[in-house]
Amino acid sequence: MAAGFHRVYVSRLESGKWNVSLDNVERIASALGVDPIELLLHPRSSSPKADDATS
């Protein structure tokens, strides 16, 4: 990974087993070429949720 993290560390972050520090959020964002805030926001869904379809 371009940010210099071991694959096991990234895997544990992705699975929610470990928490990430803000410093590491900045390193990951830099490697991905995005602003750090983009990694912290909830993704927008492109399809409606099942709950929304019944309302």
mmCIF file of the N, C-alpha and C atoms, coordinates in Angstrom:
data_MODEL
# 
_entry.id   MODEL 
# 
loop_
_atom_site.group_PDB 
_atom_site.id 
_atom_site.type_symbol 
_atom_site.label_atom_id 
_atom_site.label_alt_id 
_atom_site.label_comp_id 
_atom_site.label_asym_id 
_atom_site.label_entity_id 
_atom_site.label_seq_id 
_atom_site.pdbx_PDB_ins_code 
_atom_site.Cartn_x 
_atom_site.Cartn_y 
_atom_site.Cartn_z 
_atom_site.occupancy 
_atom_site.B_iso_or_equiv 
_atom_site.pdbx_formal_charge 
_atom_site.auth_seq_id 
_atom_site.auth_comp_id 
_atom_site.auth_asym_id 
_atom_site.auth_atom_id 
_atom_site.pdbx_PDB_model_num 
ATOM 1   N N  . MET A 1 1  ? 0.854   -1.191 0.000  1.00 0.00 ? 1  MET A N  1 
ATOM 2   C CA . MET A 1 1  ? 0.000   0.000  0.000  1.00 0.00 ? 1  MET A CA 1 
ATOM 3   C C  . MET A 1 1  ? 0.887   1.237  0.000  1.00 0.00 ? 1  MET A C  1 
ATOM 4   N N  . ALA A 1 2  ? 0.490   2.235  -0.750 1.00 0.00 ? 2  ALA A N  1 
ATOM 5   C CA . ALA A 1 2  ? 1.287   3.448  -0.905 1.00 0.00 ? 2  ALA A CA 1 
ATOM 6   C C  . ALA A 1 2  ? 1.474   4.210  0.408  1.00 0.00 ? 2  ALA A C  1 
ATOM 7   N N  . ALA A 1 3  ? 0.559   4.056  1.356  1.00 0.00 ? 3  ALA A N  1 
ATOM 8   C CA . ALA A 1 3  ? 0.669   4.768  2.626  1.00 0.00 ? 3  ALA A CA 1 
ATOM 9   C C  . ALA A 1 3  ? 1.680   4.108  3.562  1.00 0.00 ? 3  ALA A C  1 
ATOM 10  N N  . GLY A 1 4  ? 2.150   2.919  3.201  1.00 0.00 ? 4  GLY A N  1 
ATOM 11  C CA . GLY A 1 4  ? 3.170   2.247  3.983  1.00 0.00 ? 4  GLY A CA 1 
ATOM 12  C C  . GLY A 1 4  ? 2.647   1.362  5.103  1.00 0.00 ? 4  GLY A C  1 
ATOM 13  N N  . PHE A 1 5  ? 1.381   0.984  5.057  1.00 0.00 ? 5  PHE A N  1 
ATOM 14  C CA . PHE A 1 5  ? 0.800   0.132  6.091  1.00 0.00 ? 5  PHE A CA 1 
ATOM 15  C C  . PHE A 1 5  ? 0.884   -1.330 5.674  1.00 0.00 ? 5  PHE A C  1 
ATOM 16  N N  . HIS A 1 6  ? 1.006   -2.189 6.650  1.00 0.00 ? 6  HIS A N  1 
ATOM 17  C CA . HIS A 1 6  ? 0.986   -3.626 6.395  1.00 0.00 ? 6  HIS A CA 1 
ATOM 18  C C  . HIS A 1 6  ? -0.436  -4.043 6.035  1.00 0.00 ? 6  HIS A C  1 
ATOM 19  N N  . ARG A 1 7  ? -0.563  -5.021 5.177  1.00 0.00 ? 7  ARG A N  1 
ATOM 20  C CA . ARG A 1 7  ? -1.879  -5.459 4.707  1.00 0.00 ? 7  ARG A CA 1 
ATOM 21  C C  . ARG A 1 7  ? -2.756  -5.970 5.847  1.00 0.00 ? 7  ARG A C  1 
ATOM 22  N N  . VAL A 1 8  ? -2.150  -6.551 6.878  1.00 0.00 ? 8  VAL A N  1 
ATOM 23  C CA . VAL A 1 8  ? -2.925  -7.054 8.019  1.00 0.00 ? 8  VAL A CA 1 
ATOM 24  C C  . VAL A 1 8  ? -3.543  -5.881 8.784  1.00 0.00 ? 8  VAL A C  1 
ATOM 25  N N  . TYR A 1 9  ? -2.793  -4.791 8.926  1.00 0.00 ? 9  TYR A N  1 
ATOM 26  C CA . TYR A 1 9  ? -3.311  -3.596 9.603  1.00 0.00 ? 9  TYR A CA 1 
ATOM 27  C C  . TYR A 1 9  ? -4.521  -3.052 8.847  1.00 0.00 ? 9  TYR A C  1 
ATOM 28  N N  . VAL A 1 10 ? -4.394  -2.937 7.537  1.00 0.00 ? 10 VAL A N  1 
ATOM 29  C CA . VAL A 1 10 ? -5.494  -2.412 6.720  1.00 0.00 ? 10 VAL A CA 1 
ATOM 30  C C  . VAL A 1 10 ? -6.704  -3.344 6.802  1.00 0.00 ? 10 VAL A C  1 
ATOM 31  N N  . SER A 1 11 ? -6.480  -4.633 6.754  1.00 0.00 ? 11 SER A N  1 
ATOM 32  C CA . SER A 1 11 ? -7.562  -5.601 6.849  1.00 0.00 ? 11 SER A CA 1 
ATOM 33  C C  . SER A 1 11 ? -8.310  -5.467 8.171  1.00 0.00 ? 11 SER A C  1 
ATOM 34  N N  . ARG A 1 12 ? -7.581  -5.282 9.250  1.00 0.00 ? 12 ARG A N  1 
ATOM 35  C CA . ARG A 1 12 ? -8.226  -5.146 10.568 1.00 0.00 ? 12 ARG A CA 1 
ATOM 36  C C  . ARG A 1 12 ? -8.979  -3.827 10.696 1.00 0.00 ? 12 ARG A C  1 
ATOM 37  N N  . LEU A 1 13 ? -8.494  -2.796 10.036 1.00 0.00 ? 13 LEU A N  1 
ATOM 38  C CA . LEU A 1 13 ? -9.247  -1.534 10.001 1.00 0.00 ? 13 LEU A CA 1 
ATOM 39  C C  . LEU A 1 13 ? -10.554 -1.724 9.245  1.00 0.00 ? 13 LEU A C  1 
ATOM 40  N N  . GLU A 1 14 ? -10.461 -2.349 8.072  1.00 0.00 ? 14 GLU A N  1 
ATOM 41  C CA . GLU A 1 14 ? -11.642 -2.550 7.232  1.00 0.00 ? 14 GLU A CA 1 
ATOM 42  C C  . GLU A 1 14 ? -12.692 -3.421 7.910  1.00 0.00 ? 14 GLU A C  1 
ATOM 43  N N  . SER A 1 15 ? -12.242 -4.387 8.688  1.00 0.00 ? 15 SER A N  1 
ATOM 44  C CA . SER A 1 15 ? -13.195 -5.288 9.353  1.00 0.00 ? 15 SER A CA 1 
ATOM 45  C C  . SER A 1 15 ? -13.707 -4.732 10.675 1.00 0.00 ? 15 SER A C  1 
ATOM 46  N N  . GLY A 1 16 ? -13.194 -3.574 11.088 1.00 0.00 ? 16 GLY A N  1 
ATOM 47  C CA . GLY A 1 16 ? -13.655 -2.949 12.323 1.00 0.00 ? 16 GLY A CA 1 
ATOM 48  C C  . GLY A 1 16 ? -13.036 -3.532 13.579 1.00 0.00 ? 16 GLY A C  1 
ATOM 49  N N  . LYS A 1 17 ? -11.986 -4.337 13.437 1.00 0.00 ? 17 LYS A N  1 
ATOM 50  C CA . LYS A 1 17 ? -11.330 -4.926 14.604 1.00 0.00 ? 17 LYS A CA 1 
ATOM 51  C C  . LYS A 1 17 ? -10.422 -3.929 15.305 1.00 0.00 ? 17 LYS A C  1 
ATOM 52  N N  . TRP A 1 18 ? -9.878  -2.980 14.555 1.00 0.00 ? 18 TRP A N  1 
ATOM 53  C CA . TRP A 1 18 ? -9.012  -1.941 15.105 1.00 0.00 ? 18 TRP A CA 1 
ATOM 54  C C  . TRP A 1 18 ? -9.551  -0.579 14.704 1.00 0.00 ? 18 TRP A C  1 
ATOM 55  N N  . ASN A 1 19 ? -9.230  0.423  15.510 1.00 0.00 ? 19 ASN A N  1 
ATOM 56  C CA . ASN A 1 19 ? -9.579  1.804  15.192 1.00 0.00 ? 19 ASN A CA 1 
ATOM 57  C C  . ASN A 1 19 ? -8.375  2.480  14.552 1.00 0.00 ? 19 ASN A C  1 
ATOM 58  N N  . VAL A 1 20 ? -8.643  3.455  13.728 1.00 0.00 ? 20 VAL A N  1 
ATOM 59  C CA . VAL A 1 20 ? -7.578  4.175  13.033 1.00 0.00 ? 20 VAL A CA 1 
ATOM 60  C C  . VAL A 1 20 ? -7.381  5.538  13.700 1.00 0.00 ? 20 VAL A C  1 
ATOM 61  N N  . SER A 1 21 ? -6.131  5.975  13.799 1.00 0.00 ? 21 SER A N  1 
ATOM 62  C CA . SER A 1 21 ? -5.837  7.301  14.342 1.00 0.00 ? 21 SER A CA 1 
ATOM 63  C C  . SER A 1 21 ? -6.047  8.350  13.251 1.00 0.00 ? 21 SER A C  1 
ATOM 64  N N  . LEU A 1 22 ? -6.217  9.581  13.656 1.00 0.00 ? 22 LEU A N  1 
ATOM 65  C CA . LEU A 1 22 ? -6.390  10.656 12.667 1.00 0.00 ? 22 LEU A CA 1 
ATOM 66  C C  . LEU A 1 22 ? -5.138  10.838 11.818 1.00 0.00 ? 22 LEU A C  1 
ATOM 67  N N  . ASP A 1 23 ? -3.977  10.622 12.414 1.00 0.00 ? 23 ASP A N  1 
ATOM 68  C CA . ASP A 1 23 ? -2.735  10.700 11.632 1.00 0.00 ? 23 ASP A CA 1 
ATOM 69  C C  . ASP A 1 23 ? -2.748  9.676  10.504 1.00 0.00 ? 23 ASP A C  1 
ATOM 70  N N  . ASN A 1 24 ? -3.209  8.470  10.804 1.00 0.00 ? 24 ASN A N  1 
ATOM 71  C CA . ASN A 1 24 ? -3.253  7.433  9.771  1.00 0.00 ? 24 ASN A CA 1 
ATOM 72  C C  . ASN A 1 24 ? -4.354  7.686  8.757  1.00 0.00 ? 24 ASN A C  1 
ATOM 73  N N  . VAL A 1 25 ? -5.448  8.317  9.169  1.00 0.00 ? 25 VAL A N  1 
ATOM 74  C CA . VAL A 1 25 ? -6.479  8.721  8.202  1.00 0.00 ? 25 VAL A CA 1 
ATOM 75  C C  . VAL A 1 25 ? -5.861  9.676  7.188  1.00 0.00 ? 25 VAL A C  1 
ATOM 76  N N  . GLU A 1 26 ? -5.049  10.609 7.664  1.00 0.00 ? 26 GLU A N  1 
ATOM 77  C CA . GLU A 1 26 ? -4.393  11.558 6.763  1.00 0.00 ? 26 GLU A CA 1 
ATOM 78  C C  . GLU A 1 26 ? -3.432  10.841 5.814  1.00 0.00 ? 26 GLU A C  1 
ATOM 79  N N  . ARG A 1 27 ? -2.694  9.860  6.312  1.00 0.00 ? 27 ARG A N  1 
ATOM 80  C CA . ARG A 1 27 ? -1.762  9.103  5.457  1.00 0.00 ? 27 ARG A CA 1 
ATOM 81  C C  . ARG A 1 27 ? -2.507  8.310  4.388  1.00 0.00 ? 27 ARG A C  1 
ATOM 82  N N  . ILE A 1 28 ? -3.604  7.671  4.774  1.00 0.00 ? 28 ILE A N  1 
ATOM 83  C CA . ILE A 1 28 ? -4.398  6.896  3.813  1.00 0.00 ? 28 ILE A CA 1 
ATOM 84  C C  . ILE A 1 28 ? -5.007  7.822  2.768  1.00 0.00 ? 28 ILE A C  1 
ATOM 85  N N  . ALA A 1 29 ? -5.560  8.943  3.213  1.00 0.00 ? 29 ALA A N  1 
ATOM 86  C CA . ALA A 1 29 ? -6.166  9.899  2.290  1.00 0.00 ? 29 ALA A CA 1 
ATOM 87  C C  . ALA A 1 29 ? -5.130  10.424 1.300  1.00 0.00 ? 29 ALA A C  1 
ATOM 88  N N  . SER A 1 30 ? -3.957  10.724 1.787  1.00 0.00 ? 30 SER A N  1 
ATOM 89  C CA . SER A 1 30 ? -2.894  11.212 0.911  1.00 0.00 ? 30 SER A CA 1 
ATOM 90  C C  . SER A 1 30 ? -2.536  10.167 -0.141 1.00 0.00 ? 30 SER A C  1 
ATOM 91  N N  . ALA A 1 31 ? -2.436  8.908  0.269  1.00 0.00 ? 31 ALA A N  1 
ATOM 92  C CA . ALA A 1 31 ? -2.114  7.830  -0.675 1.00 0.00 ? 31 ALA A CA 1 
ATOM 93  C C  . ALA A 1 31 ? -3.208  7.645  -1.715 1.00 0.00 ? 31 ALA A C  1 
ATOM 94  N N  . LEU A 1 32 ? -4.461  7.893  -1.322 1.00 0.00 ? 32 LEU A N  1 
ATOM 95  C CA . LEU A 1 32 ? -5.594  7.744  -2.238 1.00 0.00 ? 32 LEU A CA 1 
ATOM 96  C C  . LEU A 1 32 ? -5.866  8.998  -3.054 1.00 0.00 ? 32 LEU A C  1 
ATOM 97  N N  . GLY A 1 33 ? -5.246  10.110 -2.657 1.00 0.00 ? 33 GLY A N  1 
ATOM 98  C CA . GLY A 1 33 ? -5.447  11.368 -3.370 1.00 0.00 ? 33 GLY A CA 1 
ATOM 99  C C  . GLY A 1 33 ? -6.795  12.022 -3.079 1.00 0.00 ? 33 GLY A C  1 
ATOM 100 N N  . VAL A 1 34 ? -7.294  11.849 -1.855 1.00 0.00 ? 34 VAL A N  1 
ATOM 101 C CA . VAL A 1 34 ? -8.569  12.452 -1.457 1.00 0.00 ? 34 VAL A CA 1 
ATOM 102 C C  . VAL A 1 34 ? -8.380  13.243 -0.170 1.00 0.00 ? 34 VAL A C  1 
ATOM 103 N N  . ASP A 1 35 ? -9.361  14.073 0.151  1.00 0.00 ? 35 ASP A N  1 
ATOM 104 C CA . ASP A 1 35 ? -9.341  14.783 1.426  1.00 0.00 ? 35 ASP A CA 1 
ATOM 105 C C  . ASP A 1 35 ? -9.680  13.809 2.544  1.00 0.00 ? 35 ASP A C  1 
ATOM 106 N N  . PRO A 1 36 ? -9.044  13.931 3.711  1.00 0.00 ? 36 PRO A N  1 
ATOM 107 C CA . PRO A 1 36 ? -9.330  13.022 4.822  1.00 0.00 ? 36 PRO A CA 1 
ATOM 108 C C  . PRO A 1 36 ? -10.807 12.956 5.203  1.00 0.00 ? 36 PRO A C  1 
ATOM 109 N N  . ILE A 1 37 ? -11.528 14.061 5.071  1.00 0.00 ? 37 ILE A N  1 
ATOM 110 C CA . ILE A 1 37 ? -12.947 14.079 5.447  1.00 0.00 ? 37 ILE A CA 1 
ATOM 111 C C  . ILE A 1 37 ? -13.752 13.086 4.613  1.00 0.00 ? 37 ILE A C  1 
ATOM 112 N N  . GLU A 1 38 ? -13.313 12.840 3.370  1.00 0.00 ? 38 GLU A N  1 
ATOM 113 C CA . GLU A 1 38 ? -14.028 11.892 2.506  1.00 0.00 ? 38 GLU A CA 1 
ATOM 114 C C  . GLU A 1 38 ? -13.985 10.467 3.061  1.00 0.00 ? 38 GLU A C  1 
ATOM 115 N N  . LEU A 1 39 ? -12.975 10.154 3.843  1.00 0.00 ? 39 LEU A N  1 
ATOM 116 C CA . LEU A 1 39 ? -12.867 8.822  4.439  1.00 0.00 ? 39 LEU A CA 1 
ATOM 117 C C  . LEU A 1 39 ? -13.706 8.697  5.703  1.00 0.00 ? 39 LEU A C  1 
ATOM 118 N N  . LEU A 1 40 ? -14.123 9.827  6.251  1.00 0.00 ? 40 LEU A N  1 
ATOM 119 C CA . LEU A 1 40 ? -14.867 9.825  7.506  1.00 0.00 ? 40 LEU A CA 1 
ATOM 120 C C  . LEU A 1 40 ? -16.371 9.978  7.321  1.00 0.00 ? 40 LEU A C  1 
ATOM 121 N N  . LEU A 1 41 ? -16.803 10.419 6.149  1.00 0.00 ? 41 LEU A N  1 
ATOM 122 C CA . LEU A 1 41 ? -18.224 10.606 5.884  1.00 0.00 ? 41 LEU A CA 1 
ATOM 123 C C  . LEU A 1 41 ? -18.876 9.286  5.498  1.00 0.00 ? 41 LEU A C  1 
ATOM 124 N N  . HIS A 1 42 ? -20.153 9.154  5.816  1.00 0.00 ? 42 HIS A N  1 
ATOM 125 C CA . HIS A 1 42 ? -20.910 7.976  5.382  1.00 0.00 ? 42 HIS A CA 1 
ATOM 126 C C  . HIS A 1 42 ? -21.120 8.075  3.875  1.00 0.00 ? 42 HIS A C  1 
ATOM 127 N N  . PRO A 1 43 ? -20.953 6.983  3.171  1.00 0.00 ? 43 PRO A N  1 
ATOM 128 C CA . PRO A 1 43 ? -21.173 7.023  1.718  1.00 0.00 ? 43 PRO A CA 1 
ATOM 129 C C  . PRO A 1 43 ? -22.645 7.239  1.403  1.00 0.00 ? 43 PRO A C  1 
ATOM 130 N N  . ARG A 1 44 ? -22.897 7.941  0.335  1.00 0.00 ? 44 ARG A N  1 
ATOM 131 C CA . ARG A 1 44 ? -24.275 8.141  -0.117 1.00 0.00 ? 44 ARG A CA 1 
ATOM 132 C C  . ARG A 1 44 ? -24.706 6.926  -0.903 1.00 0.00 ? 44 ARG A C  1 
ATOM 133 N N  . SER A 1 45 ? -25.906 6.488  -0.648 1.00 0.00 ? 45 SER A N  1 
ATOM 134 C CA . SER A 1 45 ? -26.427 5.319  -1.341 1.00 0.00 ? 45 SER A CA 1 
ATOM 135 C C  . SER A 1 45 ? -27.005 5.749  -2.686 1.00 0.00 ? 45 SER A C  1 
ATOM 136 N N  . SER A 1 46 ? -26.715 4.998  -3.729 1.00 0.00 ? 46 SER A N  1 
ATOM 137 C CA . SER A 1 46 ? -27.241 5.329  -5.047 1.00 0.00 ? 46 SER A CA 1 
ATOM 138 C C  . SER A 1 46 ? -28.616 4.680  -5.252 1.00 0.00 ? 46 SER A C  1 
ATOM 139 N N  . SER A 1 47 ? -28.996 3.757  -4.378 1.00 0.00 ? 47 SER A N  1 
ATOM 140 C CA . SER A 1 47 ? -30.303 3.136  -4.490 1.00 0.00 ? 47 SER A CA 1 
ATOM 141 C C  . SER A 1 47 ? -31.078 3.345  -3.186 1.00 0.00 ? 47 SER A C  1 
ATOM 142 N N  . PRO A 1 48 ? -32.396 3.471  -3.262 1.00 0.00 ? 48 PRO A N  1 
ATOM 143 C CA . PRO A 1 48 ? -33.173 3.704  -2.048 1.00 0.00 ? 48 PRO A CA 1 
ATOM 144 C C  . PRO A 1 48 ? -33.135 2.485  -1.137 1.00 0.00 ? 48 PRO A C  1 
ATOM 145 N N  . LYS A 1 49 ? -33.195 2.747  0.167  1.00 0.00 ? 49 LYS A N  1 
ATOM 146 C CA . LYS A 1 49 ? -33.242 1.663  1.150  1.00 0.00 ? 49 LYS A CA 1 
ATOM 147 C C  . LYS A 1 49 ? -34.608 1.000  1.103  1.00 0.00 ? 49 LYS A C  1 
ATOM 148 N N  . ALA A 1 50 ? -34.677 -0.223 1.562  1.00 0.00 ? 50 ALA A N  1 
ATOM 149 C CA . ALA A 1 50 ? -35.936 -0.956 1.569  1.00 0.00 ? 50 ALA A CA 1 
ATOM 150 C C  . ALA A 1 50 ? -36.987 -0.234 2.394  1.00 0.00 ? 50 ALA A C  1 
ATOM 151 N N  . ASP A 1 51 ? -36.576 0.393  3.504  1.00 0.00 ? 51 ASP A N  1 
ATOM 152 C CA . ASP A 1 51 ? -37.514 1.133  4.348  1.00 0.00 ? 51 ASP A CA 1 
ATOM 153 C C  . ASP A 1 51 ? -38.101 2.327  3.608  1.00 0.00 ? 51 ASP A C  1 
ATOM 154 N N  . ASP A 1 52 ? -37.270 2.996  2.777  1.00 0.00 ? 52 ASP A N  1 
ATOM 155 C CA . ASP A 1 52 ? -37.733 4.168  2.060  1.00 0.00 ? 52 ASP A CA 1 
ATOM 156 C C  . ASP A 1 52 ? -38.715 3.795  0.940  1.00 0.00 ? 52 ASP A C  1 
ATOM 157 N N  . ALA A 1 53 ? -38.587 2.605  0.400  1.00 0.00 ? 53 ALA A N  1 
ATOM 158 C CA . ALA A 1 53 ? -39.436 2.195  -0.725 1.00 0.00 ? 53 ALA A CA 1 
ATOM 159 C C  . ALA A 1 53 ? -40.873 1.967  -0.295 1.00 0.00 ? 53 ALA A C  1 
ATOM 160 N N  . THR A 1 54 ? -41.074 1.675  0.999  1.00 0.00 ? 54 THR A N  1 
ATOM 161 C CA . THR A 1 54 ? -42.447 1.413  1.468  1.00 0.00 ? 54 THR A CA 1 
ATOM 162 C C  . THR A 1 54 ? -43.145 2.650  1.985  1.00 0.00 ? 54 THR A C  1 
ATOM 163 N N  . SER A 1 55 ? -42.430 3.779  2.110  1.00 0.00 ? 55 SER A N  1 
ATOM 164 C CA . SER A 1 55 ? -43.072 4.981  2.637  1.00 0.00 ? 55 SER A CA 1 
ATOM 165 C C  . SER A 1 55 ? -43.696 5.812  1.556  1.00 0.00 ? 55 SER A C  1 
# 
